[in-house]
Amino acid sequence: MKDKIVHIIGAGLAGVEAAWFLANRDIKVNLYEMRPYKNTKAHETANFAELVCSNSFRSDDDDYNAVGLLHHELRQCGSIVMKNADKYKVPAGGALAVDRNNFALNITNEIESHKNINIMREEIKEIPDNWEYVIIATGPLTSDALAEDIAKIVGNDTLSFFDAIAPVIYKESIDFSKAWYQSRYDKGDKTDYINCPMTKEQYEEFINDLITGEKIEFKEWEKDDVQYFEGCLPIEVMAERGVETLRYGPLKPVGLTNPNDPENKPYAIVQLRQDNASDTLRNMVGFQTKLKYGEQKRVFRKIPGLENANFARLGGIHRNTFINSPKLLDGVLRLKSDKRIRFAGQITGSEGYIENASVGFMVGLFTYNEIMEKENILPPDTTSMGCMLRHITVEIENADFQPMNINFGLFPTITFEITENGKRKKLKGRDRKIAYTIRAKEDMQKWIKNLGND
């Protein structure tokens, strides 16, 4: 059975995770990546697992945070993504942020040097009929040709929305007579974030500039199909929802004190997070944007401390395509209409770096089990991984399927716990989240044990 070849299209986080799982179990993999021969509008390199939106994997707290719990589960499973995220992490308070270049470069080297992985630098425009095992992990930037072929296979159940990326600034160009280092509520190292304060007048002018600034025009064929993912909204779209929206979002002025002017509380605060290991670059937190390049420079240089900002990368916008997974996929991520084909990562509607990696891991596991004629034991619904699988494979009646980050709203509810005296105590808030994580870790350990030594 081990002479079978698995064809994986796309070397993003999901694709490399699936390839790594299979190759380490002596399954031959053909991994197809069209870059650099055909680039996307969001990627900058030909490296595998390139991070295009942010360099943050979000919270690494696995005691009462669903994302941190997913980090924990993938570490337990031997994830190549988590191994390299830990290896190339940079300071980011309670978050797990990475040096994006070294992270992607090392994953590329590991994948390319694996004896069981054959790298094919080419665009796959359609799925050959003679491929027995196929994993489509092309992510949100699936090429037009392959997207058309997928649409022929799945019918009219393909959806799309638009996703935006944030600008990156050279740290040396920041004015520290106005900006300062501090993590919100002093959580983490004090140098994790750089803060730029705004007065009420500056903030209101900034909001007006965001709303009135020139933006990227959509093509005619795109205009009727514009949907944004709520977890990665362009900053100007948030501004259009109300003048106070940003002050309760990425620009909230709480948990910080300006040492340059300690007597006056900032009305709003722009934060910049470390973007590389040498800390020469800073990512503008929450500043995903569809403003034109010239407008970005004009508007963002009005922020105190960024008047002379030198941009290493300006923000941008790109189409993001995903399938209606609950209708199209079975419980082990196979296409119901063509059992040769599995989907992995963001194209399935899993949203977020680590969520995509987790789906890649599961697709690798399920494909391996099929090749080896082993029973598929699904991760429990009580785990983060199980919740992601359920979200993208269980159809919700009378509801539109939308991409989703991992969150405790996907977990089976725990309402009470039994105390030492045998009474029931109602759980809420942080206590309930802690209960979720305790249960998840226990169930994950049992699941891993049941998988055996493979």
VODREN-632850 format. One line per field, with one value per residue (C-alpha): residue number from 1; residue in three letters; x, y, z. Coordinates in steps of 0.02 Angstrom, whole numbers. Layout:
<recs>
n = NUM | ... $
res = ALA | ... $
u = X | ... $
v = Y | ... $
w = Z | ... $
</recs>
This chain:
<recs>
n = 1 | 2 | 3 | 4 | 5 | 6 | 7 | 8 | 9 | 10 | 11 | 12 | 13 | 14 | 15 | 16 | 17 | 18 | 19 | 20 | 21 | 22 | 23 | 24 | 25 | 26 | 27 | 28 | 29 | 30 | 31 | 32 | 33 | 34 | 35 | 36 | 37 | 38 | 39 | 40 | 41 | 42 | 43 | 44 | 45 | 46 | 47 | 48 | 49 | 50 | 51 | 52 | 53 | 54 | 55 | 56 | 57 | 58 | 59 | 60 | 61 | 62 | 63 | 64 | 65 | 66 | 67 | 68 | 69 | 70 | 71 | 72 | 73 | 74 | 75 | 76 | 77 | 78 | 79 | 80 | 81 | 82 | 83 | 84 | 85 | 86 | 87 | 88 | 89 | 90 | 91 | 92 | 93 | 94 | 95 | 96 | 97 | 98 | 99 | 100 | 101 | 102 | 103 | 104 | 105 | 106 | 107 | 108 | 109 | 110 | 111 | 112 | 113 | 114 | 115 | 116 | 117 | 118 | 119 | 120 | 121 | 122 | 123 | 124 | 125 | 126 | 127 | 128 | 129 | 130 | 131 | 132 | 133 | 134 | 135 | 136 | 137 | 138 | 139 | 140 | 141 | 142 | 143 | 144 | 145 | 146 | 147 | 148 | 149 | 150 | 151 | 152 | 153 | 154 | 155 | 156 | 157 | 158 | 159 | 160 | 161 | 162 | 163 | 164 | 165 | 166 | 167 | 168 | 169 | 170 | 171 | 172 | 173 | 174 | 175 | 176 | 177 | 178 | 179 | 180 | 181 | 182 | 183 | 184 | 185 | 186 | 187 | 188 | 189 | 190 | 191 | 192 | 193 | 194 | 195 | 196 | 197 | 198 | 199 | 200 | 201 | 202 | 203 | 204 | 205 | 206 | 207 | 208 | 209 | 210 | 211 | 212 | 213 | 214 | 215 | 216 | 217 | 218 | 219 | 220 | 221 | 222 | 223 | 224 | 225 | 226 | 227 | 228 | 229 | 230 | 231 | 232 | 233 | 234 | 235 | 236 | 237 | 238 | 239 | 240 | 241 | 242 | 243 | 244 | 245 | 246 | 247 | 248 | 249 | 250 | 251 | 252 | 253 | 254 | 255 | 256 | 257 | 258 | 259 | 260 | 261 | 262 | 263 | 264 | 265 | 266 | 267 | 268 | 269 | 270 | 271 | 272 | 273 | 274 | 275 | 276 | 277 | 278 | 279 | 280 | 281 | 282 | 283 | 284 | 285 | 286 | 287 | 288 | 289 | 290 | 291 | 292 | 293 | 294 | 295 | 296 | 297 | 298 | 299 | 300 | 301 | 302 | 303 | 304 | 305 | 306 | 307 | 308 | 309 | 310 | 311 | 312 | 313 | 314 | 315 | 316 | 317 | 318 | 319 | 320 | 321 | 322 | 323 | 324 | 325 | 326 | 327 | 328 | 329 | 330 | 331 | 332 | 333 | 334 | 335 | 336 | 337 | 338 | 339 | 340 | 341 | 342 | 343 | 344 | 345 | 346 | 347 | 348 | 349 | 350 | 351 | 352 | 353 | 354 | 355 | 356 | 357 | 358 | 359 | 360 | 361 | 362 | 363 | 364 | 365 | 366 | 367 | 368 | 369 | 370 | 371 | 372 | 373 | 374 | 375 | 376 | 377 | 378 | 379 | 380 | 381 | 382 | 383 | 384 | 385 | 386 | 387 | 388 | 389 | 390 | 391 | 392 | 393 | 394 | 395 | 396 | 397 | 398 | 399 | 400 | 401 | 402 | 403 | 404 | 405 | 406 | 407 | 408 | 409 | 410 | 411 | 412 | 413 | 414 | 415 | 416 | 417 | 418 | 419 | 420 | 421 | 422 | 423 | 424 | 425 | 426 | 427 | 428 | 429 | 430 | 431 | 432 | 433 | 434 | 435 | 436 | 437 | 438 | 439 | 440 | 441 | 442 | 443 | 444 | 445 | 446 | 447 | 448 | 449 | 450 | 451 | 452 | 453 | 454 $
res = MET | LYS | ASP | LYS | ILE | VAL | HIS | ILE | ILE | GLY | ALA | GLY | LEU | ALA | GLY | VAL | GLU | ALA | ALA | TRP | PHE | LEU | ALA | ASN | ARG | ASP | ILE | LYS | VAL | ASN | LEU | TYR | GLU | MET | ARG | PRO | TYR | LYS | ASN | THR | LYS | ALA | HIS | GLU | THR | ALA | ASN | PHE | ALA | GLU | LEU | VAL | CYS | SER | ASN | SER | PHE | ARG | SER | ASP | ASP | ASP | ASP | TYR | ASN | ALA | VAL | GLY | LEU | LEU | HIS | HIS | GLU | LEU | ARG | GLN | CYS | GLY | SER | ILE | VAL | MET | LYS | ASN | ALA | ASP | LYS | TYR | LYS | VAL | PRO | ALA | GLY | GLY | ALA | LEU | ALA | VAL | ASP | ARG | ASN | ASN | PHE | ALA | LEU | ASN | ILE | THR | ASN | GLU | ILE | GLU | SER | HIS | LYS | ASN | ILE | ASN | ILE | MET | ARG | GLU | GLU | ILE | LYS | GLU | ILE | PRO | ASP | ASN | TRP | GLU | TYR | VAL | ILE | ILE | ALA | THR | GLY | PRO | LEU | THR | SER | ASP | ALA | LEU | ALA | GLU | ASP | ILE | ALA | LYS | ILE | VAL | GLY | ASN | ASP | THR | LEU | SER | PHE | PHE | ASP | ALA | ILE | ALA | PRO | VAL | ILE | TYR | LYS | GLU | SER | ILE | ASP | PHE | SER | LYS | ALA | TRP | TYR | GLN | SER | ARG | TYR | ASP | LYS | GLY | ASP | LYS | THR | ASP | TYR | ILE | ASN | CYS | PRO | MET | THR | LYS | GLU | GLN | TYR | GLU | GLU | PHE | ILE | ASN | ASP | LEU | ILE | THR | GLY | GLU | LYS | ILE | GLU | PHE | LYS | GLU | TRP | GLU | LYS | ASP | ASP | VAL | GLN | TYR | PHE | GLU | GLY | CYS | LEU | PRO | ILE | GLU | VAL | MET | ALA | GLU | ARG | GLY | VAL | GLU | THR | LEU | ARG | TYR | GLY | PRO | LEU | LYS | PRO | VAL | GLY | LEU | THR | ASN | PRO | ASN | ASP | PRO | GLU | ASN | LYS | PRO | TYR | ALA | ILE | VAL | GLN | LEU | ARG | GLN | ASP | ASN | ALA | SER | ASP | THR | LEU | ARG | ASN | MET | VAL | GLY | PHE | GLN | THR | LYS | LEU | LYS | TYR | GLY | GLU | GLN | LYS | ARG | VAL | PHE | ARG | LYS | ILE | PRO | GLY | LEU | GLU | ASN | ALA | ASN | PHE | ALA | ARG | LEU | GLY | GLY | ILE | HIS | ARG | ASN | THR | PHE | ILE | ASN | SER | PRO | LYS | LEU | LEU | ASP | GLY | VAL | LEU | ARG | LEU | LYS | SER | ASP | LYS | ARG | ILE | ARG | PHE | ALA | GLY | GLN | ILE | THR | GLY | SER | GLU | GLY | TYR | ILE | GLU | ASN | ALA | SER | VAL | GLY | PHE | MET | VAL | GLY | LEU | PHE | THR | TYR | ASN | GLU | ILE | MET | GLU | LYS | GLU | ASN | ILE | LEU | PRO | PRO | ASP | THR | THR | SER | MET | GLY | CYS | MET | LEU | ARG | HIS | ILE | THR | VAL | GLU | ILE | GLU | ASN | ALA | ASP | PHE | GLN | PRO | MET | ASN | ILE | ASN | PHE | GLY | LEU | PHE | PRO | THR | ILE | THR | PHE | GLU | ILE | THR | GLU | ASN | GLY | LYS | ARG | LYS | LYS | LEU | LYS | GLY | ARG | ASP | ARG | LYS | ILE | ALA | TYR | THR | ILE | ARG | ALA | LYS | GLU | ASP | MET | GLN | LYS | TRP | ILE | LYS | ASN | LEU | GLY | ASN | ASP $
u = 0 | 146 | 184 | 34 | 66 | -30 | -42 | -51 | -89 | -28 | 118 | 40 | 17 | -111 | -18 | 149 | 65 | -21 | 138 | 243 | 122 | 115 | 300 | 352 | 248 | 336 | 198 | 260 | 199 | 200 | 185 | 135 | 168 | 145 | 255 | 373 | 320 | 149 | 134 | -16 | -58 | -22 | 135 | 308 | 420 | 422 | 440 | 316 | 202 | 229 | 126 | 41 | -77 | 7 | 154 | 50 | -25 | -126 | -136 | -20 | -110 | -173 | -256 | -413 | -394 | -459 | -318 | -185 | -270 | -257 | -71 | -55 | -146 | -40 | 120 | 61 | 35 | 208 | 155 | 291 | 205 | 207 | 385 | 445 | 333 | 414 | 587 | 567 | 454 | 479 | 418 | 232 | 166 | 46 | 37 | 143 | 219 | 358 | 498 | 398 | 546 | 648 | 490 | 443 | 621 | 656 | 491 | 535 | 706 | 633 | 500 | 618 | 747 | 624 | 658 | 473 | 420 | 439 | 422 | 336 | 348 | 202 | 23 | -109 | -253 | -363 | -368 | -306 | -425 | -286 | -238 | -299 | -266 | -283 | -273 | -321 | -239 | -227 | -298 | -389 | -285 | -328 | -280 | -421 | -394 | -400 | -545 | -643 | -604 | -657 | -818 | -855 | -831 | -931 | -1063 | -1111 | -1067 | -905 | -906 | -781 | -744 | -602 | -461 | -338 | -159 | -79 | 71 | 243 | 356 | 544 | 563 | 706 | 586 | 472 | 482 | 505 | 484 | 299 | 290 | 339 | 362 | 231 | 120 | -62 | -83 | 106 | 70 | 230 | 392 | 381 | 459 | 331 | 228 | 262 | 120 | 71 | -56 | -195 | -294 | -481 | -454 | -319 | -426 | -580 | -476 | -402 | -575 | -629 | -471 | -504 | -683 | -647 | -477 | -458 | -479 | -446 | -586 | -663 | -681 | -858 | -868 | -814 | -933 | -1083 | -975 | -888 | -894 | -767 | -716 | -762 | -597 | -491 | -590 | -505 | -481 | -583 | -729 | -724 | -717 | -873 | -969 | -958 | -835 | -805 | -785 | -595 | -580 | -666 | -561 | -377 | -357 | -429 | -335 | -342 | -202 | -69 | 13 | 112 | 278 | 304 | 145 | 87 | -39 | -144 | -234 | -230 | -399 | -343 | -183 | -106 | 2 | 145 | 198 | 371 | 377 | 549 | 680 | 801 | 659 | 692 | 513 | 348 | 174 | 29 | -94 | -269 | -223 | -276 | -325 | -391 | -330 | -224 | -37 | -22 | -168 | -93 | 65 | -32 | -156 | -44 | 94 | -29 | -20 | 91 | 260 | 239 | 259 | 419 | 371 | 466 | 357 | 437 | 268 | 106 | -62 | -162 | -319 | -348 | -489 | -517 | -607 | -681 | -804 | -966 | -883 | -1030 | -1126 | -980 | -868 | -894 | -836 | -657 | -643 | -672 | -774 | -940 | -954 | -775 | -697 | -522 | -517 | -494 | -486 | -376 | -346 | -427 | -516 | -625 | -680 | -558 | -496 | -328 | -151 | -158 | -334 | -277 | -127 | -242 | -353 | -197 | -143 | -313 | -318 | -146 | -206 | -367 | -277 | -147 | -282 | -370 | -210 | -168 | -348 | -358 | -512 | -527 | -546 | -604 | -537 | -668 | -787 | -724 | -552 | -506 | -461 | -625 | -722 | -638 | -677 | -858 | -876 | -822 | -907 | -1074 | -1208 | -1307 | -1485 | -1554 | -1387 | -1254 | -1085 | -950 | -764 | -728 | -582 | -573 | -672 | -757 | -927 | -891 | -863 | -994 | -1055 | -1002 | -1127 | -1088 | -946 | -959 | -875 | -787 | -945 | -1042 | -1137 | -1151 | -1067 | -1122 | -976 | -958 | -826 | -646 | -691 | -792 | -648 | -528 | -649 | -655 | -465 | -447 | -575 | -497 | -321 | -381 | -482 | -341 | -220 | -343 | -367 | -181 | -159 | -298 | -212 | -73 | 111 | 93 $
v = 0 | 119 | 131 | 246 | 429 | 572 | 729 | 887 | 1050 | 1202 | 1221 | 1337 | 1296 | 1159 | 1083 | 1068 | 999 | 861 | 824 | 815 | 695 | 577 | 583 | 543 | 385 | 329 | 385 | 462 | 640 | 748 | 927 | 1055 | 1242 | 1366 | 1502 | 1576 | 1534 | 1605 | 1724 | 1787 | 1966 | 1933 | 1826 | 1901 | 1747 | 1570 | 1495 | 1369 | 1419 | 1605 | 1712 | 1852 | 1944 | 1953 | 1867 | 1822 | 1653 | 1746 | 1694 | 1556 | 1538 | 1359 | 1377 | 1471 | 1521 | 1419 | 1470 | 1430 | 1264 | 1226 | 1269 | 1143 | 1007 | 1026 | 1024 | 858 | 793 | 838 | 983 | 1053 | 1223 | 1232 | 1166 | 1308 | 1438 | 1397 | 1397 | 1568 | 1657 | 1842 | 1941 | 1978 | 1977 | 1832 | 1801 | 1685 | 1791 | 1733 | 1796 | 1763 | 1749 | 1624 | 1528 | 1500 | 1473 | 1334 | 1246 | 1255 | 1178 | 1038 | 994 | 1003 | 891 | 754 | 592 | 553 | 723 | 767 | 955 | 1008 | 1195 | 1212 | 1269 | 1132 | 1193 | 1039 | 877 | 730 | 583 | 458 | 535 | 415 | 523 | 713 | 849 | 1025 | 1148 | 1300 | 1417 | 1580 | 1623 | 1474 | 1510 | 1554 | 1399 | 1277 | 1371 | 1347 | 1160 | 1147 | 1239 | 1111 | 971 | 1046 | 1143 | 1318 | 1299 | 1399 | 1565 | 1708 | 1862 | 1987 | 1987 | 2126 | 2135 | 2265 | 2378 | 2344 | 2489 | 2502 | 2527 | 2651 | 2773 | 2784 | 2943 | 2887 | 3062 | 3025 | 2835 | 2715 | 2531 | 2443 | 2290 | 2320 | 2297 | 2260 | 2081 | 2010 | 2103 | 2292 | 2299 | 2185 | 2329 | 2508 | 2627 | 2787 | 2897 | 3003 | 3148 | 3156 | 3281 | 3175 | 3019 | 3101 | 3168 | 2995 | 2916 | 3043 | 3009 | 2822 | 2845 | 2974 | 2911 | 2835 | 2647 | 2504 | 2487 | 2317 | 2246 | 2240 | 2052 | 2064 | 2198 | 2085 | 1957 | 2062 | 1982 | 2018 | 1897 | 1980 | 1933 | 2024 | 2178 | 2322 | 2463 | 2583 | 2460 | 2462 | 2652 | 2658 | 2562 | 2708 | 2836 | 2739 | 2566 | 2572 | 2640 | 2481 | 2375 | 2382 | 2564 | 2544 | 2659 | 2546 | 2464 | 2587 | 2744 | 2865 | 2902 | 3050 | 3131 | 3033 | 3164 | 3152 | 2992 | 2955 | 2953 | 2811 | 2711 | 2630 | 2478 | 2405 | 2225 | 2151 | 2071 | 1990 | 1916 | 2062 | 2182 | 2299 | 2286 | 2325 | 2269 | 2392 | 2293 | 2289 | 2397 | 2280 | 2401 | 2426 | 2607 | 2646 | 2651 | 2840 | 2861 | 2739 | 2843 | 3007 | 2946 | 2834 | 2965 | 3077 | 2957 | 3034 | 2949 | 2890 | 3058 | 2995 | 2813 | 2711 | 2568 | 2399 | 2339 | 2430 | 2352 | 2268 | 2172 | 2005 | 1887 | 1745 | 1590 | 1448 | 1306 | 1268 | 1129 | 1062 | 1027 | 964 | 867 | 711 | 689 | 649 | 798 | 700 | 773 | 681 | 680 | 620 | 521 | 537 | 720 | 799 | 983 | 1062 | 1232 | 1399 | 1344 | 1237 | 1387 | 1365 | 1541 | 1580 | 1514 | 1383 | 1329 | 1296 | 1196 | 1090 | 1047 | 1003 | 886 | 801 | 781 | 700 | 582 | 534 | 506 | 396 | 293 | 268 | 211 | 92 | 33 | 89 | 152 | 341 | 394 | 575 | 699 | 724 | 872 | 928 | 971 | 1123 | 1012 | 918 | 1081 | 1143 | 979 | 986 | 1167 | 1127 | 958 | 968 | 1058 | 1192 | 1197 | 1364 | 1453 | 1518 | 1436 | 1564 | 1548 | 1535 | 1551 | 1427 | 1491 | 1420 | 1451 | 1295 | 1184 | 1075 | 1178 | 1148 | 1233 | 1160 | 1076 | 964 | 1036 | 938 | 933 | 857 | 1015 | 1088 | 1255 | 1359 | 1401 | 1562 | 1673 | 1623 | 1474 | 1397 | 1423 | 1339 | 1193 | 1181 | 1173 | 1043 | 931 | 959 | 915 | 755 | 702 | 746 | 635 | 490 | 521 | 524 | 363 | 280 | 327 | 204 | 222 | 271 $
w = 0 | 29 | -157 | -175 | -219 | -142 | -250 | -145 | -234 | -138 | -17 | 109 | 292 | 259 | 113 | 202 | 358 | 258 | 159 | 318 | 402 | 254 | 209 | 387 | 373 | 214 | 96 | -67 | -98 | -253 | -189 | -320 | -296 | -439 | -365 | -425 | -603 | -568 | -422 | -324 | -278 | -94 | -90 | -102 | -110 | -178 | -3 | 64 | 210 | 176 | 296 | 199 | 316 | 487 | 570 | 723 | 764 | 897 | 1080 | 1141 | 1307 | 1317 | 1488 | 1436 | 1253 | 1107 | 989 | 1118 | 1147 | 961 | 970 | 1112 | 1016 | 860 | 962 | 1035 | 858 | 794 | 682 | 567 | 573 | 763 | 772 | 662 | 743 | 910 | 832 | 751 | 874 | 909 | 1062 | 1055 | 1234 | 1257 | 1070 | 963 | 825 | 710 | 601 | 445 | 325 | 426 | 471 | 289 | 229 | 355 | 318 | 133 | 166 | 273 | 145 | -4 | 79 | 132 | 39 | 17 | -53 | -236 | -268 | -429 | -466 | -586 | -595 | -589 | -696 | -681 | -583 | -690 | -695 | -656 | -488 | -354 | -200 | -214 | -81 | -137 | -17 | -130 | 1 | -31 | -185 | -293 | -474 | -592 | -699 | -553 | -473 | -635 | -634 | -451 | -494 | -630 | -504 | -359 | -455 | -401 | -216 | -223 | -131 | -124 | -20 | -10 | 117 | 157 | 224 | 338 | 304 | 378 | 434 | 461 | 648 | 629 | 544 | 698 | 804 | 985 | 1052 | 1022 | 1018 | 1158 | 1198 | 1304 | 1299 | 1345 | 1533 | 1533 | 1479 | 1403 | 1375 | 1374 | 1199 | 1117 | 1050 | 995 | 1032 | 940 | 1032 | 956 | 1026 | 994 | 853 | 772 | 786 | 709 | 565 | 542 | 534 | 404 | 301 | 305 | 245 | 110 | 51 | -122 | -121 | -239 | -365 | -388 | -561 | -631 | -614 | -431 | -368 | -336 | -245 | -112 | 60 | 197 | 333 | 498 | 581 | 450 | 399 | 308 | 431 | 326 | 325 | 516 | 513 | 405 | 539 | 661 | 725 | 886 | 808 | 799 | 977 | 1035 | 919 | 868 | 923 | 1098 | 1220 | 1374 | 1472 | 1413 | 1483 | 1375 | 1464 | 1347 | 1414 | 1568 | 1624 | 1467 | 1422 | 1234 | 1148 | 1035 | 1012 | 858 | 899 | 798 | 827 | 793 | 620 | 611 | 728 | 712 | 754 | 610 | 546 | 631 | 576 | 599 | 706 | 633 | 483 | 344 | 206 | 30 | 20 | -132 | -99 | -109 | 11 | 135 | 146 | 161 | 292 | 398 | 408 | 500 | 648 | 785 | 779 | 600 | 512 | 429 | 417 | 288 | 227 | 193 | 129 | 98 | 129 | -6 | -48 | -132 | -173 | -52 | -116 | -15 | -45 | 43 | 141 | 244 | 85 | -18 | 102 | 206 | 386 | 334 | 215 | 55 | -86 | -81 | -270 | -300 | -158 | -234 | -184 | -14 | 30 | 163 | 239 | 206 | 48 | 163 | 267 | 411 | 448 | 525 | 507 | 642 | 598 | 420 | 481 | 590 | 442 | 341 | 481 | 485 | 296 | 303 | 440 | 351 | 185 | 270 | 354 | 188 | 102 | 245 | 257 | 438 | 527 | 540 | 721 | 719 | 847 | 984 | 967 | 1138 | 1063 | 959 | 813 | 825 | 831 | 672 | 585 | 638 | 582 | 405 | 384 | 475 | 378 | 471 | 407 | 347 | 375 | 257 | 284 | 327 | 369 | 554 | 674 | 817 | 967 | 1120 | 1040 | 934 | 1087 | 1172 | 1319 | 1497 | 1612 | 1783 | 1876 | 2028 | 2182 | 2320 | 2426 | 2281 | 2237 | 2063 | 2031 | 1882 | 1768 | 1672 | 1596 | 1624 | 1734 | 1593 | 1470 | 1590 | 1603 | 1413 | 1402 | 1539 | 1455 | 1283 | 1339 | 1423 | 1271 | 1151 | 1246 | 1236 | 1049 | 1013 | 1112 | 1012 | 849 | 891 | 852 | 669 $
</recs>
